[in-house]
Amino acid sequence: MDRAVAEAARELLAERGYAGLTVDAVAARAGVGKAAIYRRYAARQEMIFAAVIHGLDLETPADTGSFRGDLGALLGDIAARLVAPPPGVVPGLFADLHADPALAARFTGSFVATERRCVSDVLDRAVARGELPSRPDPAVAHALLIGPVFAWLFLLAEDHDRLDGLVRAAAEAAAVALGASPLGTSP
């Protein structure tokens, strides 16, 4: 069911846009009952986020052997997921989150917590390898990583084809800000 719902949501977002997507339409396209969708997702926005950005199954990237590499891999994965939805979807989702405190709380407790777990895993690896003297605040690390990507994509509306360069620069800047030695220097 999850795959059919996600595919239907992606197709309908491309056809109708964020504002035009309804749970009724997704249920009909997916061949499932609307109640089945609401048993899985408490709100339309949660279904959309899970379908087009990431569900609760987001995985920590494989260990690259370095803090910078792990940050770049994680941020690259998140950035690729943020670029995938049709234009207007991500800003629409976040506008809805800010307008509904209960929805925002559920979102933070599910999707943000999933990303934060991945960030924490990367930080723990870096501490275990001796690349960081102690574990930084995962919330700060998370913000340092995704902030530049959000600004690039949704505030500045920069070219998606140049996103890889931003991801590399943001991962390097975050690594240094979080306590890693700058490239080319000794720890």
C-alpha positions, 0 to 999 in steps of 0.5 A: 500500500505505501508504494502505491500511495507514494506513487499516486501522490507523486503523480498527482503532485506533478499533475495538480500541484501541492494545493490541488492534491487531496487524500481522496484523489490519492486513495482513488489513484492508489486503489486504496481506501481513504481510511487506510491512508489516514491510518498510516498518516495523520494528515495529508502533509505527512503523506506528501512528505513521506511520498516525495521527500523521505519517510521514516525509513531514511537511513544513515549513509554508509560510513565513508571513513571520514567526518567530511565524507559522512556529512557530504553523503548525508547532506547529498541524500537530503538535498537530492530528496528536497529537489525531487518534488515538483516546484512549490511542494516543499514551501507549501508543506512548510507553510502548512507546518508553521500554520498548524502547531499540532502538525508541526509537533507530529512532523518534528517527532517523526520526520525531523527526528529521523533526520536527527538520528542520522545526523547523530549517527554521523557525529558519533562516528566522527567522535569514535574516529577521533575527528571531533573532540566531543559530540556536538549538539545534533540540532546545531549540526542538523541546522548547519547542514540543511540551512544552506540547502534550504536557502539555495533551493527555496529562498535564493532559487539557485540552479539545482544543477549547482547543488552538488557544489553547495553540498560539498561546501556546506559539509566542509563548513559544517565540519569545521564549525562543529570542531573538525580541523580545517582541510590541510591542517593537523588536528 
